[in-house]
């Protein structure tokens, strides 16, 4: 957000000290040229946030209720130097803080009133950004959940807000990342991309499709492509991304979002962090029918019983045998078993499931069941 960055730089120049702007949760919104920063400032800039202990410590000094600038003391064990806190409010609502490092106390209280116009301007900008984001969120919901009467006008507005054309292909990425939903309104806009807040703390990125085949990529590459390139190990470990199918236009955004929801579900379950709709294979069925219907239709009772109570070595043998295209030799190699042992296990699997593994339809039935069971069978009815 360029205007906020300008305010941070200008306030630093006026007050004579390094300055940053954070939201009430201490998520970084902007920072000036930094010199002689303390440990807390370094963490805020590099990781775009602070620890809960640090946040609690600052709030214990009254910053949450402050209406005007105040000084917070140093705390050597926490690596905190003294600083001036300038609350940013709009119509009485706390929207953030300017922080000015002042270890030597050179920013005298007589200068503090000069910060008031900057705080007012930042509050107005943050409030406006929040209202704009809320409007985009509403338009997005109209397109993906509304009827034809409301969806098309909303798609027109979304196109205008993102620099997209109505008739160009787009893709939706759903991101489950701690705290991202609270930062969207202050994120800088990018042509060909629009962010919206989903329910359940998810964020949706609507992105112009560039023509390259979609594939699962390492999480840092995906985050960088979405403008979230700062690498934060703690957040990355808790981040999951589902990328939906390419659709021909914003009018088909509901289909892109539906596929992204399924991909995100698979990413969370598998722990792979990034999952693409085009690579789901049979798991794409999760997006076209209810779990109970899929279980009843595609997992026969005998197979469900095998997955529930069958010995884990047999279940794993079935999985690998089907992954290896019914090759006993490759199955034996992967399991480090003799071929005769594999044949013996396959006979036991056929007996337990009533599935003929010599028939293509039988192998397909068991393979679909193995793939879908973790998602559609109750936990008590499966071993995987």
C-alpha angles and dihedrals in degrees: 000000000000098000092055091048089053091051091051092051093046093048091050089053094048096046097038101233142090110279138197133179120218135175121242090273090055094251111152118252101167144340139197129225104307126221129162093005122177128232093267092051092049091053092047093053099040098039098024092233148051135240122268090246091057093046092050091048093054094044089052087066093062102259093134093062098035118121095184138027119299136177122243118205130240122264112193098191090056094043092244124146124197115279143171116247118205112191116222113214138164121197088345095306117125109235103165150309138265110216123201117189109227110166093160097043093242095140096084121207089244088071096049096088088062088070094061097087091050092051091048092049093047091049092052092048094048092047091050091048091052092051091049091050092049089053092050090048090054092048091050092052091049091054098046100034108019130090125260093271094062101026099067098050089045091051089052091054093045090053091053093048094051104036090246127137118232091233100050124097119259138181131209124221117193114205126198102193126147113257095356092114090061092053102050097092092057097044116112115253121246126199112251094022134083130182125213133176117242127198119272095039095294126138125213123210114198106201135184108247111242098201098252117125110262116241139161110274133184111280095247090057092051093047091049091051088052093049093256096111102143107107114226111172096202093052094040091057089057096042124104128178130196117192117200132210123286110260126195097239147354087269087072095048092118090064092048091050093046091054092046090054091055092046090050091050090054092046092054093047096045096040090227091130093213124052127171124209092225090061098048097095111182090357087076085079086076087075099055105046141029118267093244092052092049092049093048094045104038106028113062116212093250091052092047088052091050091051089048102046107009118118111267093236090059093047091049091047090053091049095050094041090056093042088054092054093253093302109152091193095055091042091054091049094051093046094041090234136133114258091242089058090052091050089050092051092048090055089051090050092051090049093049097045103031086230122138104224091191089066122076092222090053093050090047092051093052094042093052090048092052092049097045102035096084089058106035107030120077111254091249090058100056141051098210 
